[in-house]
């Protein structure tokens, strides 16, 4: 039995085919509050990382998606930025955008990328989104006002968390982790942020998972007397190449299940979705007897659980190749999609 999507959406034409930007992460107003709305609106956020080869090509951007009408999703781009010089200037956030969690009025974004903001989780305030006044390719203060590389809106960071001990390493699982995907667990007590580290899906290193508790201060993690954020739990999996992690328990404060996806990189290969806990792992969802028939999206990225609807949201990274052809086995259908699957359907496929 395969997990069945309840909804699926393609991006606008330019975003659907660009190789310059890759969709990586997802969170929503379903994370932000139990009722699933921000004010009176349903909103989905999708983080995209710039797919470049130089240090100037590593910006991140966020699609703010109006999800009030499920038949007519609309979005606009916001550029996350880092304040400079006491807030008198800013620069672009350099990030792969592998993980985002929107909790209450704060947005936490991972920032690990070669030659960029190394292993920092930045905090953004959802009430502080500013409009650029100059349309140019620059980012920051310019003659005549403020520019954002042609984008209309910027979101400045208001804080950050960095891993103690220095730069991260993706060499092995004994090093300081390079955080890839993060997600929110509302079934834990207290609510918590769950993070996994990034390793190549073609490698052999098993990924570790950490849990960090949220504090009573809206949107911030719990700190000790030294302002350190300590993990409340840590696990080592036997899974390689994890791109997304989701933790959920059927009962509040109960034993959690971890849903993890492996985004295999081969053309035409679907991702692999596993469910595991401290007792073991359940075989991947598939449509046949061979693992090649895994029933998950092609190169799926992070996952987010919309608490009030019971849906798991995720997105795929694939797009057209340099010749303009769709990747994958079916060249007539775009493979870059944002979609949701009921958690109950996932559980049924893994039972």
Secondary structure, DSSP 8 states (H G I E B T S, - for coil): ----EEEEEE--HHHHH-SSEEEEEEEEHHHH-TTS-BTTB-EEEEEEEE--SSGGG-BEEEEEEE-SSTTS-EEEEEEEEEEEGGGTEEEE-B-----EEEETTEEEEEE--TTSSTTEEEEEETT--EE-SB-SS-EEEETTEEEETT-SEEEEEEEEEE-TTS----S-TTS---EEEEEEESSSSS-EEEEEE---TTS--EEEEEEEEB-SSTT-B---TTS----SEEEEEEEESEEEEEEE-SSTTS--EEEEEE---STT---EEEEEETTEEE---BSSSSGGGB-S-TTEEEEEEETTTTEEEEEE---B-TTS-B-SS-TTS---EEEEEEHHHHHHHH-
